[in-house]
Amino acid sequence: MNQTSRIHNTTQFGHPGWISRLWAVGVGIAVIIAMAWTMVQLVQASAEQGVEPKKPVSADPAEPMGKSGDEITESDIELVQGPALVVPEEIVAMFQQRKQDLDRREKAVRTAEGQLAILKAEVEQILTKVEAVEKRRLEQEKAVLVQQASQGKRPGDIRAQQLAQLAKMYESMPAEEAAARIERMADRKALEILRLVKTKSAGAILAQVKVERAAKLTEELLATP
C-alpha cells in the first residue's frame, strides 16, 4: 500500500515540479539574454564614441585628391562598416552551459517518465493478480460456508423434513394402498404419519384400515397431543 501511495504521489507531484523548474530556467535565460543585449549595446556605443572623426582632405599637392577603387585599404572598409559586434566569451560559455543543463534535465525527465510508465505497468499487473487471488478466496469462503450450513443441520430438522416428505407421499397415494402400508407399521410410526397428513387424507386412510386397528390408532391420536 505504501509503495502504491509513493507511486501516486510521484505521478501527481513529480511532473509538475519538473515543469516549474524548466519554467524558472526559461525565465533565467530570458533575463540573461536581456543583460547580454544591454552589454552589447553598451560595447557598441563605447566603440562608436572611440572612433575619431575623419580628417579633411589636405590641400597638399603631394597627396592625391582621391583614391581609385583598387587603392581602398582595409582601414577604410572598417570605417565604413563600423565596429564589429563583439559578444563576451563568458556570456557565450554561460549560454552553452545553460543549454547543456537543459539538455541534461530534459533527458532526465524523459528517463524518469519511462521508468514511471514501467513501474505503473508493474503495479497494474500486481493489482490484477491481487484482485484475482481475492476473488478466488471469497469464492472458497462462500463454498465453505454453504457446506457448513448444509452439514450443520440438526438431526431433528432432518427427521422432520423426512417425515414431511413421507406424509406428502401418503397423501398422494390411493387410500387403500396407504391403509395397507399403515397396517404393517408399528403404532408409533403410523401415528406420526397420520398426524402429518391432512385431516381429510387421514380419515380416508383410517376408513380403509381394519376396524380394530383403526379404533386403536384413533384412541392414541386423541390421547397423544
Secondary structure, DSSP 4 states (H G I P E B T S, - for coil): -HHHHHHHHIIIIIHHHHHHHHHHHHHHHHHHHHHHHHHHHHHHHHHHHHSPPPPPPP--TTS-S---GGG--HHHHHHHH-------HHHHHHHHHHHHHHHHHHHHHHHHHHHHHHHHHHHHHHHHHHHHHHHHHHHHHHHHHHHHHHHT--HHHHHHHHHHHHHHHHHHS-HHHHHHHHHHS-HHHHHHHHHHS-HHHHHHHHHHS-HHHHHHHHHHHHH--
